[in-house]
């Protein structure tokens, strides 16, 4: 084995790094699985709060919730004060409940 490491040092380092990366992914698998859901939930909740709690303009709130990872679907139902956002294969909605409660993520 030591002869292999001496003959191919870069490949050996690559294999070690790959094993470490896979170990880290396995350790963080629950958090990594939840990540796609967080993007759409955060965007829906923050936009709802910006638009209906703080009473800001729709254009301003769209800029406020803009992220590095784009969302694929966006619906702002002004009559029901409900926002639905889709991104990374997941969809979440937030709805304005009232002045004292603000916005809440919908199941």
C-alpha positions as CSV (number, residue, x, y, z in Angstrom):
1,X,0.0,0.0,0.0
2,X,2.8,2.4,0.8
3,X,4.3,1.9,-2.6
4,X,0.9,2.9,-4.2
5,X,0.9,6.1,-2.1
6,X,4.4,7.0,-3.2
7,X,3.7,6.3,-6.8
8,X,0.4,8.2,-6.9
9,X,0.4,10.8,-4.2
10,X,-2.3,13.0,-5.8
11,X,-4.7,10.1,-6.3
12,X,-4.1,9.0,-2.7
13,X,-4.9,12.4,-1.4
14,X,-8.0,12.6,-3.6
15,X,-9.2,9.2,-2.2
16,X,-8.7,10.4,1.4
17,X,-10.6,13.6,0.7
18,X,-13.4,11.7,-0.9
19,X,-13.7,9.4,2.1
20,X,-13.7,12.4,4.4
21,X,-16.4,14.1,2.3
22,X,-18.6,11.1,2.3
23,X,-18.2,10.7,6.0
24,X,-19.3,14.3,6.5
25,X,-22.3,13.9,4.2
26,X,-23.4,10.9,6.1
27,X,-23.0,12.7,9.4
28,X,-25.1,15.7,8.2
29,X,-27.6,13.7,6.1
30,X,-30.6,14.9,8.1
31,X,-29.7,18.6,7.8
32,X,-28.8,18.2,4.1
33,X,-32.2,16.5,3.4
34,X,-34.1,19.4,5.1
35,X,-32.2,22.1,3.2
36,X,-34.4,22.2,0.0
37,X,-37.5,22.7,2.2
38,X,-35.9,25.6,4.1
39,X,-35.4,27.7,0.9
40,X,-39.1,27.9,-0.1
41,X,-40.3,28.1,3.6
42,X,-38.0,31.0,4.4
43,X,-38.9,32.9,1.2
44,X,-42.7,32.4,1.7
45,X,-42.5,33.5,5.4
46,X,-40.2,36.5,4.9
47,X,-42.2,37.7,1.9
48,X,-45.5,37.4,3.7
49,X,-44.1,39.3,6.7
50,X,-42.6,42.0,4.5
51,X,-45.7,42.4,2.4
52,X,-48.6,42.0,4.9
53,X,-47.1,42.7,8.3
54,X,-44.9,45.6,7.3
55,X,-47.2,46.7,4.5
56,X,-44.3,47.2,2.0
57,X,-44.6,47.3,-1.8
58,X,-44.6,43.9,-3.6
59,X,-41.6,44.9,-5.7
60,X,-39.6,45.8,-2.6
61,X,-40.5,42.6,-0.9
62,X,-39.5,40.5,-3.9
63,X,-36.1,42.1,-3.8
64,X,-35.9,41.6,0.0
65,X,-36.3,37.8,-0.2
66,X,-34.1,37.3,-3.3
67,X,-31.6,34.6,-2.7
68,X,-28.6,33.0,-4.4
69,X,-30.7,29.9,-5.1
70,X,-33.6,30.9,-7.2
71,X,-37.2,29.7,-6.6
72,X,-39.2,28.2,-9.5
73,X,-42.7,29.2,-8.6
74,X,-44.1,32.3,-6.8
75,X,-47.8,33.1,-6.1
76,X,-49.0,36.1,-4.1
77,X,-52.7,35.9,-3.4
78,X,-53.4,39.4,-2.3
79,X,-57.1,38.8,-1.5
80,X,-56.3,35.8,0.9
81,X,-53.0,37.3,2.0
82,X,-51.3,34.0,1.2
83,X,-47.9,33.5,-0.4
84,X,-46.8,30.2,-2.0
85,X,-43.2,29.6,-3.1
86,X,-41.7,26.6,-4.9
87,X,-38.1,25.9,-5.1
88,X,-35.7,22.9,-5.3
89,X,-38.6,20.5,-5.7
90,X,-40.5,21.7,-2.5
91,X,-43.4,24.1,-2.0
92,X,-44.4,26.1,1.1
93,X,-47.1,28.6,1.9
94,X,-47.4,31.3,4.4
95,X,-50.6,33.2,5.3
96,X,-51.2,36.4,7.2
97,X,-53.2,35.5,10.3
98,X,-53.8,38.9,11.9
99,X,-52.2,42.0,13.3
100,X,-51.0,40.4,16.5
101,X,-50.1,37.0,15.0
102,X,-48.4,38.1,11.8
103,X,-47.7,35.4,9.1
104,X,-47.5,31.7,9.7
105,X,-46.3,28.8,7.6
106,X,-49.2,26.6,6.5
107,X,-49.0,22.8,6.6
